[in-house]
Amino acid sequence: MQAFAFLLRRLNGELNHVTHEFARRQGLHPTDAQALAAILDGEGPGHEPLTPGALSRRLNLTSGAVTAVVDRLERVGHIRRSRDVADRRVVHLHFAERALPVAAEFFRPLAQRTGNVCSRFDEDELRTVARFLGALVDELTDMRTDGGESAPPGRPPV
């Protein structure tokens, strides 16, 4: 399974290159691009828009760092903030409509190449891959939220 672990690291590295290139072309910090992706994912089916606190936890950033990221993204028109209708103290983060064409244009080649790869597999194989990736995301999220990623070996998380 060493080859499998190697390929996962390569995939992670290549996706990081894509994120960094998008950030560079938009004049953003890579963390800003990660925040944009998280905000967009929060608007997907079955999800609720992210709050700054949820974004902070997702990206493992301090509240001050998240405020700076959100301010930068709002200033350049990539996101907008809205107040919760039930509790006006709660702020939701949304991908701005005018930012969608920018993201779509940049990520279209990635989507096309992903589609090309998917076309080489049948539905059952793709369901297996999706199940694996979902389980891996869940495990990594649990590790991050349990504090396990920052604890040195042999020492409990702080």
RABELQUI-V541626 format. One record per pair of residues at least 4 apart in sequence whose ideal C-beta (glycine too) atoms are under 7 Angstrom apart, sorted by the first residue. I is the first residue (numbers start at 1). J is the second residue. D is the distance in Angstrom with one decimal. If there is no record, write none. Layout:
# RABELQUI-V541626
I	J	D
I	J	D
This chain:
# RABELQUI-V541626
1	5	6.3
2	6	6.1
3	7	6.3
4	8	6.6
5	9	6.6
6	10	6.4
7	11	6.2
8	12	6.4
9	13	6.3
10	14	6.3
11	15	6.3
12	16	6.4
13	17	6.7
14	18	6.7
15	19	6.4
16	20	6.2
17	21	6.2
18	22	6.5
18	110	6.1
19	23	6.4
19	30	5.9
19	33	4.9
19	34	6.5
20	24	6.2
20	30	5.1
21	25	6.3
22	26	6.2
22	33	5.2
22	106	5.3
23	28	4.3
23	29	6.2
23	30	4.7
23	32	6.2
23	33	4.0
25	106	6.8
28	32	3.9
28	33	5.6
30	34	6.5
31	35	6.3
31	59	6.8
31	69	6.0
32	36	6.5
32	69	5.6
32	72	5.9
32	73	5.8
33	37	6.6
34	38	6.4
34	59	5.9
35	39	6.2
35	55	6.1
35	59	6.2
35	69	4.9
35	73	6.4
36	40	6.3
36	73	6.5
36	78	5.8
37	41	6.3
38	42	6.4
38	50	6.3
38	55	5.9
38	58	5.0
38	59	6.6
39	50	5.6
39	55	7.0
39	79	5.8
39	93	4.9
39	94	7.0
39	95	5.5
40	95	4.7
41	47	6.7
42	47	5.2
42	48	6.7
42	49	5.1
42	50	3.9
43	47	6.7
43	49	5.9
43	94	6.5
43	95	6.0
49	92	3.9
49	93	6.1
49	94	5.8
50	54	4.5
50	55	4.9
50	93	5.0
51	90	6.2
51	91	6.1
51	92	6.2
51	93	6.9
52	56	6.3
52	66	5.2
52	67	6.9
52	70	5.8
52	91	6.2
52	93	6.7
53	57	6.7
54	58	6.1
55	59	6.1
55	66	5.4
55	93	6.4
56	61	5.2
56	63	5.7
56	66	4.3
60	144	6.6
61	65	4.0
61	66	5.0
63	67	6.3
64	68	6.6
65	69	6.4
66	70	6.0
67	71	6.1
68	72	6.4
69	73	6.3
70	74	6.1
70	79	6.9
70	93	6.5
71	75	6.1
72	76	6.6
73	78	4.5
73	79	4.5
74	79	5.5
74	80	6.6
74	81	6.5
77	96	5.6
77	98	5.7
77	99	6.4
78	96	5.7
78	99	4.3
79	93	5.6
79	94	6.2
79	95	6.1
79	96	5.5
80	94	5.2
80	96	5.0
81	91	5.2
81	93	6.2
82	92	5.0
82	94	6.2
83	88	4.8
83	90	7.0
83	91	6.3
84	88	6.6
84	90	3.7
84	92	6.2
95	99	5.9
95	100	6.7
99	103	6.1
100	104	5.9
101	105	6.1
102	106	6.7
103	107	5.8
104	108	6.0
107	111	5.9
108	112	6.3
109	113	6.3
110	114	6.2
111	115	6.3
112	116	6.5
113	117	6.6
114	118	6.3
115	119	6.4
118	126	6.1
121	125	4.0
121	126	5.2
123	127	6.2
124	128	6.6
125	129	6.5
126	130	6.1
127	131	6.2
128	132	6.4
129	133	6.2
130	134	6.1
131	135	6.4
132	136	6.2
133	137	6.3
134	138	6.4
135	139	6.4
136	140	6.3
137	141	6.1
138	142	6.3
139	143	6.3
140	144	6.3
141	145	6.0
142	146	5.8
143	148	4.5
143	149	5.4
144	149	5.3
146	157	6.8
147	151	6.3
147	157	3.2
147	158	6.9
148	157	5.8
150	157	6.3
151	155	5.6
151	156	6.2
151	157	3.9
